[in-house]
Amino acid sequence: MLNSKFLNYWIGAIGVLNLMSSCRSSSGSVKQPGQTTNAMAHKVQHKTYINPVFEPILADPTVVRDPQSKMFYAYGTADNWGDGKGQRLVSILQSADLAHWTWIGTAFSSKPSWKAEGGIWAPDVVQLNGKYMMYYAYSTWGDPNPGIGVALADRPEGPFSDQGKLFDSKQINVPNSIDPYFFTENGQNYLFWGSFSDAETQGTYGVELDENGTAVLDLNQKFKVAAGDFEAVVIHKRKGYYYFIGSKGSCCEGEKSSYHVLVGRSRYLKGPYVDQEGRNLTQRGSGTLLLKGNDKFVGTGHTSRIITDDKGNDWILYHAMDPKHPRVSSGGNRRMLLLDQVVWDKGWPVIDGASSSVEEKPAPKFY
């Protein structure tokens, strides 16, 4: 039989080891498949963070919070990390504070079957009617007919079950129909989408969805909110205004990537959205700068929703690349996850220096 004094020392040592393990796993780490999330992650309070908040890759991020556990989940475009494990079909990360993330798995075990080929791009995940909805683009580079589908899950960790295609470019007559974004108001659900194109029918559009968010009410009733030099739409409502946040430039040319984020606003969800110069966003070349690259990060864009912490501060996540290390061994763009605070100046969103932070910053506060 164990001596009781020795047993107490042994139990204490195990507790210390568990705590050390928890602290390590809560800071930008990669958790192996099959591991469970340590409950201590809920209690870890980080005072600061520094970009990137996750690497090597989480491109085109979307973030949702589980109302029960209060944990955040981030999802990104399917990518090959160059680590010999192949393509991750929509990575899922978990965090207690938006600033320290752990990879916990993938949303899909196989690609949806409604399209012959393509990648799963730019997911947008929201909670609706007790389900987790994932709207995603299905496309190849230069695809003449990309489309947008939807998948469902009971939990934010998945697995997500594909429900099929909502529409493709030919059906809805919008070229490059990718980058979906869900918005709901007064019981009405909407999907916004669109990407780069010079065609006559180019642009970012919105359309009404049914109450379940799984079907378009009328493909002919779409409305245009921005020109075809924008992509990666986010709509944020604040104090009587709707803010359009979108990205321009090249997302995926390594150190040459010119992605940057611009904004406009409207009194009405369906627009017109105008920038600070009064230009309508349906006019090419419009938009007020919110975020651009710098010496340490380039290709800064495709943002998440704006998320408010428990101190009332607003935050936004997005991807960017290190120009000195822009690719992984597979040749793919090393689009890391970054975080910055959004403040408001005379009714307009502002990021300090209109550029990614490169020094240690106070972390978001969640209790």
C-alpha positions as CSV (number, residue, x, y, z in Angstrom):
1,M,0.0,0.0,0.0
2,L,1.3,3.5,-0.8
3,N,2.4,5.8,2.0
4,S,-0.3,8.5,2.4
5,K,2.4,11.3,2.4
6,F,3.9,9.9,-0.8
7,L,0.4,9.7,-2.3
8,N,-0.3,13.4,-1.6
9,Y,3.0,14.4,-3.3
10,W,2.2,12.2,-6.3
11,I,-1.3,13.7,-6.7
12,G,0.1,17.3,-6.4
13,A,2.7,16.6,-9.1
14,I,0.1,15.3,-11.5
15,G,-1.9,18.4,-11.0
16,V,1.1,20.7,-11.7
17,L,1.9,18.7,-14.9
18,N,-1.8,19.0,-16.0
19,L,-1.7,22.7,-15.5
20,M,1.5,23.1,-17.4
21,S,0.1,21.1,-20.3
22,S,-3.1,23.2,-20.3
23,C,-1.1,26.5,-20.5
24,R,1.0,25.2,-23.4
25,S,-2.1,24.0,-25.4
26,S,-3.9,27.3,-25.2
27,S,-1.4,29.4,-27.1
28,G,-1.4,28.9,-30.9
29,S,-0.8,25.2,-30.7
30,V,-1.8,22.3,-32.9
31,K,-3.7,19.6,-31.0
32,Q,-3.5,16.1,-32.4
33,P,-6.7,14.4,-33.8
34,G,-8.5,12.5,-31.1
35,Q,-7.3,14.6,-28.2
36,T,-9.9,16.2,-26.0
37,T,-9.8,19.9,-25.1
38,N,-8.5,20.5,-21.6
39,A,-11.1,22.2,-19.4
40,M,-8.4,24.5,-17.9
41,A,-8.5,26.4,-21.3
42,H,-11.7,28.0,-20.0
43,K,-9.8,29.4,-17.0
44,V,-6.6,30.6,-18.6
45,Q,-6.5,34.4,-18.8
46,H,-3.9,35.8,-21.1
47,K,-3.1,39.5,-20.6
48,T,-1.3,40.0,-23.9
49,Y,-0.9,38.5,-27.4
50,I,1.3,39.1,-30.5
51,N,0.5,38.4,-34.1
52,P,0.2,35.9,-35.6
53,V,-2.2,34.3,-33.2
54,F,-2.1,31.0,-35.2
55,E,0.2,29.5,-37.8
56,P,1.0,28.0,-40.3
57,I,-2.4,28.5,-42.0
58,L,-6.0,29.5,-41.4
59,A,-7.0,31.4,-44.4
60,D,-10.3,33.3,-44.9
61,P,-11.3,33.0,-41.2
62,T,-14.8,32.9,-39.8
63,V,-15.4,32.7,-36.0
64,V,-18.4,31.6,-34.0
65,R,-18.9,31.3,-30.2
66,D,-20.6,28.4,-28.5
67,P,-23.2,29.9,-26.1
68,Q,-22.9,27.0,-23.7
69,S,-19.1,26.6,-23.3
70,K,-18.3,30.2,-24.2
71,M,-15.4,28.9,-26.4
72,F,-14.7,30.4,-29.8
73,Y,-14.3,28.3,-32.9
74,A,-12.5,29.5,-36.1
75,Y,-12.8,27.8,-39.5
76,G,-10.8,28.4,-42.7
77,T,-10.3,27.5,-46.3
78,A,-9.2,23.9,-46.9
79,D,-5.4,23.9,-47.2
80,N,-2.4,21.7,-47.4
81,W,0.1,22.7,-44.7
82,G,3.0,21.0,-46.4
83,D,3.4,18.6,-43.4
84,G,2.7,15.4,-45.3
85,K,-0.8,15.1,-44.0
86,G,-2.5,16.2,-47.1
87,Q,-5.3,18.8,-47.4
88,R,-7.2,19.7,-44.3
89,L,-10.8,19.9,-45.3
90,V,-11.7,23.1,-43.4
91,S,-9.6,23.3,-40.3
92,I,-11.3,24.0,-37.0
93,L,-9.5,26.0,-34.2
94,Q,-10.7,26.5,-30.6
95,S,-9.9,29.5,-28.3
96,A,-11.1,31.0,-25.0
97,D,-10.1,34.5,-25.9
98,L,-9.6,35.0,-29.7
99,A,-5.9,35.4,-29.2
100,H,-4.6,31.9,-28.4
101,W,-5.8,29.0,-30.7
102,T,-5.6,25.2,-30.8
103,W,-6.2,23.2,-33.9
104,I,-8.8,20.5,-33.0
105,G,-9.7,18.8,-36.4
106,T,-11.5,19.3,-39.7
107,A,-15.2,20.0,-40.5
108,F,-15.3,17.4,-43.3
109,S,-13.9,13.9,-43.9
110,S,-14.5,14.1,-47.6
111,K,-15.5,16.8,-50.2
112,P,-19.1,17.5,-51.0
113,S,-20.3,15.6,-54.1
114,W,-22.4,18.2,-55.9
115,K,-19.4,19.5,-57.9
116,A,-16.9,17.5,-59.9
117,E,-13.8,19.3,-58.7
118,G,-12.7,22.2,-56.6
119,G,-11.6,23.3,-53.2
120,I,-13.8,24.2,-50.2
121,W,-13.1,27.9,-49.7
122,A,-14.0,30.7,-47.4
123,P,-16.5,29.1,-45.0
124,D,-18.9,31.2,-43.0
125,V,-20.2,29.5,-39.8
126,V,-23.1,30.8,-37.8
127,Q,-25.6,29.3,-35.3
128,L,-29.2,29.2,-36.5
129,N,-32.2,27.4,-35.1
130,G,-30.0,25.4,-32.8
131,K,-27.7,24.2,-35.6
132,Y,-24.3,25.3,-36.8
133,M,-24.6,26.4,-40.4
134,M,-21.5,26.4,-42.6
135,Y,-21.8,28.3,-45.9
136,Y,-18.9,27.6,-48.2
137,A,-17.6,28.2,-51.7
138,Y,-16.7,25.4,-54.0
139,S,-14.3,26.5,-56.7
140,T,-11.1,26.1,-58.6
141,W,-8.8,28.9,-59.7
142,G,-10.4,30.5,-62.8
143,D,-13.5,28.4,-62.3
144,P,-16.2,29.4,-64.9
145,N,-19.0,28.2,-62.7
146,P,-18.1,28.1,-59.0
147,G,-20.9,27.7,-56.5
148,I,-21.9,28.0,-52.8
149,G,-23.2,25.2,-50.6
150,V,-24.3,24.7,-47.0
151,A,-23.5,22.1,-44.4
152,L,-25.0,21.5,-40.9
153,A,-23.7,20.3,-37.5
154,D,-25.1,19.9,-34.1
155,R,-21.9,21.1,-32.4
156,P,-19.2,23.6,-33.5
157,E,-16.6,20.9,-33.5
158,G,-18.6,19.1,-36.2
159,P,-18.8,16.8,-38.0
160,F,-20.6,18.9,-40.6
161,S,-23.1,17.2,-42.9
162,D,-23.3,18.6,-46.4
163,Q,-26.8,19.7,-47.5
164,G,-25.8,20.4,-51.1
165,K,-25.6,23.4,-53.4
166,L,-27.5,26.7,-52.8
167,F,-26.6,28.0,-56.3
168,D,-23.8,28.4,-58.8
169,S,-22.7,31.3,-60.9
170,K,-24.7,30.3,-64.0
171,Q,-27.9,29.8,-62.0
172,I,-27.7,33.2,-60.3
173,N,-25.9,35.1,-63.1
174,V,-23.1,36.4,-60.9
175,P,-19.5,35.5,-62.0
176,N,-17.1,34.2,-59.5
177,S,-19.8,33.3,-56.9
178,I,-17.7,32.6,-53.9
179,D,-17.0,34.1,-50.4
180,P,-20.5,33.6,-48.7
181,Y,-21.5,35.7,-45.7
182,F,-24.7,35.1,-43.6
183,F,-26.7,37.9,-42.0
184,T,-30.0,37.8,-40.2
185,E,-32.3,40.5,-39.1
186,N,-35.9,40.6,-37.8
187,G,-36.4,37.0,-38.7
188,Q,-35.2,37.3,-42.3
189,N,-32.1,35.5,-43.3
190,Y,-29.7,36.8,-46.1
191,L,-26.7,35.5,-47.9
192,F,-24.1,37.9,-49.3
193,W,-21.4,36.8,-51.7
194,G,-19.2,37.8,-54.7
195,S,-15.7,38.1,-55.8
196,F,-13.4,39.7,-58.4
197,S,-14.7,40.1,-61.9
198,D,-14.7,42.6,-64.8
199,A,-17.9,41.1,-66.4
200,E,-21.0,43.2,-66.7
201,T,-22.8,41.3,-64.0
202,Q,-19.8,41.4,-61.6
203,G,-20.1,42.5,-57.9
204,T,-21.0,41.6,-54.4
205,Y,-24.7,40.7,-54.0
206,G,-27.2,39.7,-51.4
207,V,-30.2,37.4,-51.6
208,E,-32.9,36.3,-49.1
209,L,-32.8,32.8,-47.6
210,D,-35.6,30.7,-46.2
211,E,-36.2,30.5,-42.4
212,N,-33.9,27.5,-42.1
213,G,-31.1,29.1,-44.0
214,T,-30.8,26.2,-46.4
215,A,-32.5,27.5,-49.6
216,V,-32.7,30.8,-51.6
217,L,-36.2,32.2,-51.7
218,D,-35.9,33.6,-55.3
219,L,-32.7,33.6,-57.4
220,N,-34.1,36.5,-59.4
221,Q,-34.4,38.8,-56.4
222,K,-30.7,39.4,-55.7
223,F,-29.5,43.0,-54.9
224,K,-26.1,44.5,-55.6
225,V,-24.1,46.2,-52.8
226,A,-20.5,46.5,-54.2
227,A,-18.5,46.4,-57.4
228,G,-16.4,43.5,-58.7
229,D,-13.1,44.8,-57.4
230,F,-14.3,43.7,-53.9
231,E,-14.5,40.2,-52.3
232,A,-14.8,38.6,-48.9
233,V,-17.8,40.7,-47.8
234,V,-18.7,41.2,-44.1
235,I,-21.7,43.2,-43.0
236,H,-21.6,44.7,-39.5
237,K,-24.5,46.6,-37.9
238,R,-23.7,49.4,-35.3
239,K,-25.7,52.4,-34.1
240,G,-28.1,52.6,-37.0
241,Y,-25.5,51.9,-39.7
242,Y,-24.7,48.8,-41.7
243,Y,-21.0,48.6,-42.5
244,F,-19.6,46.8,-45.5
245,I,-16.1,45.4,-45.0
246,G,-14.4,43.9,-48.0
247,S,-11.0,43.0,-49.4
248,K,-9.2,44.1,-52.6
249,G,-5.9,43.2,-54.3
250,S,-4.2,39.9,-54.7
251,C,-4.7,37.4,-51.9
252,C,-2.4,34.6,-52.9
253,E,0.9,35.7,-54.5
254,G,3.2,35.1,-51.6
255,E,5.4,38.1,-50.7
256,K,3.8,40.0,-53.7
257,S,0.3,39.7,-52.2
258,S,-1.5,43.1,-52.1
259,Y,-4.6,42.2,-50.2
260,H,-6.0,45.1,-48.1
261,V,-9.4,45.9,-46.5
262,L,-11.8,48.7,-47.2
263,V,-15.1,49.8,-45.7
264,G,-18.3,51.7,-46.6
265,R,-21.6,52.2,-44.7
266,S,-25.3,52.6,-45.3
267,R,-28.5,53.3,-43.3
268,Y,-30.1,50.3,-45.1
269,L,-29.0,46.7,-45.3
270,K,-29.5,46.6,-49.0
271,G,-27.5,49.8,-49.5
272,P,-26.4,52.1,-51.0
273,Y,-23.1,51.7,-49.2
274,V,-20.8,54.7,-49.5
275,D,-17.2,55.4,-48.3
276,Q,-16.0,58.5,-46.4
277,E,-15.6,60.3,-49.7
278,G,-19.3,59.7,-50.5
279,R,-18.5,57.2,-53.3
280,N,-21.0,54.4,-53.8
281,L,-19.3,51.0,-53.3
282,T,-20.9,49.8,-56.6
283,Q,-18.4,52.2,-58.2
284,R,-15.0,50.5,-58.8
285,G,-12.1,52.1,-56.9
286,S,-14.3,53.1,-53.9
287,G,-13.9,52.3,-50.3
288,T,-12.2,53.8,-47.2
289,L,-9.0,52.0,-46.0
290,L,-9.3,49.9,-42.9
291,L,-6.2,47.6,-43.1
292,K,-3.1,47.2,-45.2
293,G,0.1,45.3,-45.1
294,N,3.5,46.4,-43.6
295,D,7.1,45.2,-43.5
296,K,6.2,42.1,-41.4
297,F,2.8,41.1,-42.8
298,V,1.5,41.3,-46.4
299,G,-1.7,40.0,-48.0
300,T,-3.8,41.3,-45.1
301,G,-7.4,40.6,-45.7
302,H,-10.6,38.4,-45.8
303,T,-11.7,39.3,-42.3
304,S,-14.0,37.6,-39.8
305,R,-17.0,39.3,-38.3
306,I,-16.3,42.0,-35.7
307,I,-16.5,40.5,-32.2
308,T,-17.0,42.5,-29.0
309,D,-15.3,41.3,-25.9
310,D,-16.6,41.6,-22.3
311,K,-14.9,45.0,-21.9
312,G,-16.9,46.3,-24.8
313,N,-13.8,46.4,-27.2
314,D,-14.2,45.3,-30.8
315,W,-11.9,42.8,-32.5
316,I,-11.4,41.4,-36.0
317,L,-9.5,38.4,-37.3
318,Y,-8.0,38.0,-40.8
319,H,-5.2,36.3,-42.6
320,A,-1.8,37.6,-43.7
321,M,1.6,36.3,-44.7
322,D,5.2,36.9,-43.6
323,P,7.0,38.2,-46.7
324,K,10.2,36.5,-45.6
325,H,8.4,33.1,-45.2
326,P,5.3,33.3,-47.4
327,R,4.9,29.7,-48.4
328,V,4.8,26.2,-46.9
329,S,6.8,23.3,-48.4
330,S,3.9,22.2,-50.6
331,G,4.1,25.6,-52.3
332,G,0.9,26.9,-50.8
333,N,0.5,30.3,-49.4
334,R,1.3,30.5,-45.7
335,R,-1.7,32.5,-44.7
336,M,-1.5,32.9,-40.9
337,L,-4.3,34.1,-38.6
338,L,-4.0,37.6,-37.2
339,L,-6.0,39.7,-34.7
340,D,-6.4,43.4,-34.2
341,Q,-8.6,45.7,-32.3
342,V,-11.2,47.9,-34.1
343,V,-12.0,51.3,-32.6
344,W,-14.6,53.8,-33.8
345,D,-13.9,57.4,-34.9
346,K,-16.8,59.6,-35.8
347,G,-18.8,56.5,-36.8
348,W,-16.2,54.8,-38.8
349,P,-14.1,51.7,-37.9
350,V,-10.4,52.2,-37.5
351,I,-7.4,49.9,-36.9
352,D,-4.4,51.5,-35.3
353,G,-2.1,52.7,-38.2
354,A,-4.4,51.0,-40.7
355,S,-2.0,48.1,-40.5
356,S,-1.4,44.8,-38.7
357,S,0.0,45.1,-35.2
358,V,3.6,43.7,-34.9
359,E,4.2,44.3,-31.2
360,E,2.7,42.7,-28.0
361,K,-0.8,44.0,-27.4
362,P,-3.4,43.7,-24.6
363,A,-5.5,40.6,-25.3
364,P,-9.3,40.6,-25.6
365,K,-11.1,40.1,-22.2
366,F,-13.7,37.3,-21.8
367,Y,-14.9,36.1,-18.4
